[in-house]
């Protein structure tokens, strides 16, 4: 009886999740390059639907992160471990606020990432934004959304902000606080643009660490994308639910993007 109920629930979720796709849904393929040359280190596919955003990590170890703004929650799915966990958006806000409150000026880079003061330059004709400082800089090439996708800019910014907060919480010491990136997101969104390429430079002493992220926006969601979302619905039912602390035990094994 229990198995039957789970199967019915899985089928129901798959139908509901698959039916969320509508005319204004879109997808973004992301490649992250931690080095100046060579193949991408990490690849992602992010599908934006009317009710949720599905962020699929395509590089091993694969992972699916589901952002549901209406429910104020984020769900993480680990296919290799068949585990799932949930995080309330309020918990991320509290974590990052506490991170900002305790950061010390003795750690200049982290202090700046919590209290960014960039020199900002924009070029409307080239659709570029430059945010520069001695410690942390961004150069962003952007594009305008398709005419009928009026809310795509806000939906992308919301996703990028939550993604930055989530990255800051996961394996914390490996990631900068999210506030500098959130400021960059806001500046790009105010121009009515979506990033197509982001270059980030971190300066620590005499060393510079550079990373680059490429985004390819497609305004058509495919049948294959629908199948991915349906599988995520199945995983929500069949994967074992665990607290985030247990899910995060292997966090250091998961390579993560620094820049979206």
For each residue, the residues with C-beta under 8 A, 3 or more apart:
1: 4 5
2: 5 6
3: 6 7
4: 1 7 8
5: 1 2 8 9
6: 2 3 9 10 237 238
7: 3 4 10 11
8: 4 5 11 12
9: 5 6 12 13 237
10: 6 7 13 14 233 234 237 238
11: 7 8 14 15
12: 8 9 15 16
13: 9 10 16 17 233 234 236 237
14: 10 11 17 18 230 231 233 234
15: 11 12 18 19
16: 12 13 19 20 233
17: 13 14 20 52 229 230 232 233
18: 14 15 21 226 229 230 233
19: 15 16
20: 16 17 25 49 50 51 52 229
21: 18 25 49 221 225 226 229
22: 25 49 50
23: 148
24: 50 148 149 151 152
25: 20 21 22 47 48 49 50 221
26: 47 48 146 149 152 217 218 219 220 221
27: 45 46 47 48 217 218 220 221 222 225
28: 45 46 48 156 194 215 216 217 218
29: 43 44 45 46 215 216 218
30: 43 44 45 46 213 214 215 216 257 260
31: 40 42 43 213 214
32: 40 41 42 43 44 211 212 213 257 258 259
33: 36 38 40 41 211 212 213 214
34: 41 211 258
35: 38 41
36: 33 210 212
37:
38: 33 35
39:
40: 31 32 33 43 214
41: 32 33 34 35 59 255
42: 31 32 57 59 255 256 257
43: 29 30 31 32 40 57 58 59
44: 29 30 32 55 56 57 58 59 257
45: 27 28 29 30 55 56 58 225 228
46: 27 28 29 30 53 54 55 56 159
47: 25 26 27 53 54 56 221 225 228 229
48: 25 26 27 28 53 152 155 156 159
49: 20 21 22 25 52 53 54 221 229
50: 20 22 24 25
51: 20 68 70
52: 17 20 49 66 67 68 69
53: 46 47 48 49 66 67 155 159
54: 46 47 49 64 65 66 67 228 229 232
55: 44 45 46 64 65 66 67 159 163
56: 44 45 46 47 62 63 64 228
57: 42 43 44 61 62 63 64 65 254
58: 43 44 45 62
59: 41 42 43 44 62 255
60:
61: 57 78 80 253 254
62: 56 57 58 59 79 80
63: 56 57 76 77 78 79 254
64: 54 55 56 57 76 77 79 232 235
65: 54 55 57 74 75 76 77 163 166
66: 52 53 54 55 74 75 76 77 232 236
67: 52 53 54 55 74 158 159 162 163
68: 51 52 71 72 73 74 75
69: 52 72 89 158
70: 51
71: 68
72: 68 69 88 89 90
73: 68 86 87 88 89
74: 65 66 67 68 86 87 88 89 92 162 166
75: 65 66 68 84 85 86 87 236
76: 63 64 65 66 84 85 86 87 244 247
77: 63 64 65 66 83 84 232 235 236 239
78: 61 63 81 82 83 84 239 247
79: 62 63 64 82 235
80: 61 62
81: 78 250
82: 78 79 235 238 239 240
83: 77 78 239 240 241 242 246 247
84: 75 76 77 78 235 236 239 240 241 242 247
85: 75 76 241 242 243 244 246 247 248
86: 73 74 75 76 241 244
87: 73 74 75 76 91 92 166 169 244
88: 72 73 74 91 92
89: 69 72 73 74 92 93 162
90: 72 93 94
91: 87 88 94 95
92: 74 87 88 89 95 96 162 165 166 169
93: 89 90 96 97 165
94: 90 91 97 98
95: 91 92 98 99 165 168 169
96: 92 93 99 100 165 168 169 177 178 179
97: 93 94 100 101
98: 94 95 101 102
99: 95 96 102 103 114 168 172 177
100: 96 97 103 114 115 177 179
101: 97 98
102: 98 99
103: 99 100 107 110 111 114 177
104: 107 111
105: 108 111
106:
107: 103 104 110 111
108: 105 111 112 135
109: 112 113 135 136 176 202 204
110: 103 107 113 114 176 177
111: 103 104 105 107 108 114 115
112: 108 109 115 116 117 133 135 136 180
113: 109 110 116 136 176 177 178 179 180
114: 99 100 103 110 111 177 179
115: 100 111 112 179
116: 112 113 131 133 136 179 180 183
117: 112 133
118: 131 132 133 137 138 180 183 184
119: 130 131 132 133
120: 129 130 131 187
121: 129 130 132
122: 128 129 130 187 191
123: 126 127 128
124: 127 191
125:
126: 123 141
127: 123 124 141 142 143 144 191 193
128: 122 123 139 140 141 142
129: 120 121 122 138 139 140 142 184 187 188 191 193
130: 119 120 121 122 137 138 139 140
131: 116 118 119 120 137 138 139 140 180 183 184 187
132: 118 119 121 137
133: 112 116 117 118 119 136 137
134: 203
135: 108 109 112 202 203
136: 109 112 113 116 133 176 180 200 201 202 203
137: 118 130 131 132 133 200 201 203
138: 118 129 130 131 180 181 184 198 199 200 201 259
139: 128 129 130 131 198 199
140: 128 129 130 131 184 188 195 197 198 199
141: 126 127 128 195 196 197 198
142: 127 128 129 188 191 193 194 195 196
143: 127 193 194 196 217
144: 127 192 193 194
145: 149 150 152 153 192 194 217
146: 26 149 152 219
147:
148: 23 24
149: 24 26 145 146 152 219
150: 145
151: 24 154 155
152: 24 26 48 145 146 149 155 156 194
153: 145 156 157 189 192 193 194
154: 151 157 158 189
155: 48 53 151 152 158 159
156: 28 48 152 153 159 160 189 194
157: 153 154 160 161 185 186 188 189
158: 67 69 154 155 161 162
159: 46 48 53 55 67 155 156 162 163
160: 156 157 163 164 181 185 195 260
161: 157 158 164 165 178 182 185
162: 67 74 89 92 158 159 165 166
163: 55 65 67 159 160 166 167 260
164: 160 161 167 168 178 181 182 185 260
165: 92 93 95 96 161 162 168 169 178 182
166: 65 74 87 92 162 163 169 170
167: 163 164 170 175 178 256 257 258
168: 95 96 99 164 165 172 175 176 177 178
169: 87 92 95 96 165 166 172
170: 166 167 175 248 251 254 256
171: 174 175 248 251 252 254 256
172: 99 168 169 175
173:
174: 171 252 256
175: 167 168 170 171 172 256 258
176: 109 110 113 136 168 180 181 202 258
177: 96 99 100 103 110 113 114 168 180
178: 96 113 161 164 165 167 168 181 182
179: 96 100 113 114 115 116 182 183
180: 112 113 116 118 131 136 138 176 177 183 184
181: 138 160 164 176 178 184 185 259 260
182: 161 164 165 178 179 185 186
183: 116 118 131 179 180 186 187
184: 118 129 131 138 140 180 181 187 188
185: 157 160 161 164 181 182 188 189
186: 157 182 183 189 190
187: 120 122 129 131 183 184 190 191
188: 129 140 142 157 184 185 191 193 194 195
189: 153 154 156 157 185 186 192 193
190: 186 187
191: 122 124 127 129 142 187 188
192: 144 145 153 189
193: 127 129 142 143 144 153 188 189
194: 28 142 143 144 145 152 153 156 188 215 217
195: 140 141 142 160 188 198 213 215 260
196: 141 142 143 214 215 216 217
197: 140 141 212 213 214 215
198: 138 139 140 141 195 212 213 215 259 260
199: 138 139 140 210 211 212
200: 136 137 138 210 211 212 213 258 259
201: 136 137 138 208 209 210
202: 109 135 136 176 208 209 210
203: 134 135 136 137 207 208 209
204: 109 207 208 209
205:
206:
207: 203 204
208: 201 202 203 204
209: 201 202 203 204
210: 36 199 200 201 202
211: 32 33 34 199 200 258 259
212: 32 33 36 197 198 199 200 259
213: 30 31 32 33 195 197 198 200 257 259 260
214: 30 31 33 40 196 197
215: 28 29 30 194 195 196 197 198 260
216: 28 29 30 196
217: 26 27 28 143 145 194 196
218: 26 27 28 29 221
219: 26 146 149
220: 26 27
221: 21 25 26 27 47 49 218 225 226
222: 27 225 226
223: 226 227
224: 227 228
225: 21 27 45 47 221 222 228 229
226: 18 21 221 222 223 229 230
227: 223 224 230 231
228: 45 47 54 56 224 225 231 232
229: 17 18 20 21 47 49 54 225 226 232 233
230: 14 17 18 226 227 233 234
231: 14 227 228 234 235
232: 17 54 64 66 77 228 229 235 236
233: 10 13 14 16 17 18 229 230 236 237
234: 10 13 14 230 231 237 238
235: 64 77 79 82 84 231 232 238 239
236: 13 66 75 77 84 232 233 239
237: 6 9 10 13 233 234
238: 6 10 82 234 235
239: 77 78 82 83 84 235 236
240: 82 83 84
241: 83 84 85 86
242: 83 84 85 246 247
243: 85 246 247
244: 76 85 86 87 247 248
245: 248 249
246: 83 85 242 243 249
247: 76 78 83 84 85 242 243 244
248: 85 170 171 244 245 251
249: 245 246
250: 81 253 254
251: 170 171 248 254
252: 171 174
253: 61 250
254: 57 61 63 170 171 250 251
255: 41 42 59
256: 42 167 170 171 174 175
257: 30 32 42 44 167 213 260
258: 32 34 167 175 176 200 211
259: 32 138 181 198 200 211 212 213
260: 30 160 163 164 181 195 198 213 215 257
